């Protein structure tokens, strides 16, 4: 897969953010499952534990190395299968990420729009942008029957870093 930066700068609730779109030849409920069910998430990004009905779960990225600490995902809004709004915070750290997933289905094709804030430091975009291009491409590969391990993070970072830094400079 050729790696090209796909994110665009947006403002979500007054926060500088990056938005990414991915399109799937699948129904909205299937794509919703790919981004919310632990077994499906584990194929491309990570897994969560806990009870979402409490308003939060522990999420751990599986492809960041064993030392990657679990994050607390707080569910701010859930309108299955169309919209999910989350905040993410690593225990003991001040930075809070704001994320929104919006799904729209048209004639059997579903578009996922994912946004994440870049925090108060625009330099964070240099990691956020390439990271989400990488993970969302892994999602596409996983959902089309391919091997997400075929996606190489080295094709995204540092290659796309300057593109995203320039977007917020």
HELIX and SHEET records of a PDB file:
HELIX    1   1 UNK A   28  UNK A   36  1                                   9    
HELIX    2   2 UNK A   38  UNK A   44  1                                   7    
HELIX    3   3 UNK A   52  UNK A   54  5                                   3    
HELIX    4   4 UNK A  122  UNK A  124  5                                   3    
HELIX    5   5 UNK A  125  UNK A  143  1                                  19    
HELIX    6   6 UNK A  148  UNK A  150  5                                   3    
HELIX    7   7 UNK A  153  UNK A  155  5                                   3    
HELIX    8   8 UNK A  161  UNK A  167  1                                   7    
SHEET    1   A 8 UNK A   8  UNK A  12  0                                        
SHEET    2   A 8 UNK A  15  UNK A  24 -1                                        
SHEET    3   A 8 UNK A 109  UNK A 117 -1                                        
SHEET    4   A 8 UNK A  96  UNK A 106 -1                                        
SHEET    5   A 8 UNK A  83  UNK A  90 -1                                        
SHEET    6   A 8 UNK A  71  UNK A  79 -1                                        
SHEET    7   A 8 UNK A  56  UNK A  61 -1                                        
SHEET    8   A 8 UNK A  46  UNK A  49 -1                                        
END                                                                             
